[in-house]
Amino acid sequence: MRKVYNLPPGWPAPPSEWTPDLQWEPNPEWSKPDGWQLWVDVPDTALIGEGAVVVDVPDEEARKQSGRRLLLFLGGVAVTAVVFLLGVGAGGGSGAAAAAEAEASASAASSAAAAERAEVQAETEALAGAQELLAADEAQVATDQKSLTTQTADIKQKAEKVRAREAAVRSTETDLEARESDVADREAAVESAEAAGTAEEETAAEEPEDTGGTVYYENCDAARADGAAPVYAGDPGYASHLDRDGDGVGCE
């Protein structure tokens, strides 16, 4: 189905490119038969008369522009008709001038309507271009938003890996410090043991040999000279350097 503008009898035909608003109403002073419908739904295959206009419902702005164009057109037609009638009533002498004036007025109205149609077309094309740019901008914003979301997730993942590595490094440092402390303790214990061993050796070296008393013989000749040879273990003057075979009897 489609909408058709049903032109009443005696009304001037609108321009071929006129697309009126479905809510448009003519001047109340224009007469039409009772019950006449300006808008009629007809099948797509129906034959349409010369006075009918097929209408595609336009948007709000286009409807306003169309209504203004129709008013301009019908206004020009009305002016032309009035001027023509006045000229005819004035007599044949002025009829030619009136007809010329009416024709000029109609031409001016037609030119104005054509100019307005061109303006509306230009505005429609500009709007379509702006809508295309807006769609492209919206698509780019969506792409950028998706990329930003991906980058943000990647940054968070990398930050988590860095934090995990830092925690592992801190754990390794703590373990290393504990091992170093243990090694230091062991080294201190070894040094202490070595120092204690050295002190014992020095003490043993400083202590005199057990000679069994206060008598000391540097060698067996001294013991024989003193009449002490042989010297038995436990006797005064006995010492290990006098008892070379270690049998407990020195200077045998």
Secondary structure by P-SEA (a helix, b strand, c coil): cccccccccccccccccbbbbcccccccccccccccccbbbbcccccccccbbbbccccaaaaaaaaaaaaaaaaaaaaaaaaaaaaaaacccaaaaaaaaaaaaaaaaaaaaaaaaaaaaaaaaaaaaaaaaaaaaaaaaaaaaaaaaaaaaaaaaaaaaaaaaaaaaaaaaaaaaaaaaaaaaaaaaaaaaaaaaaaaaaaaaacccccccccccccaaaaaaacccccccccccccccccccccccccc
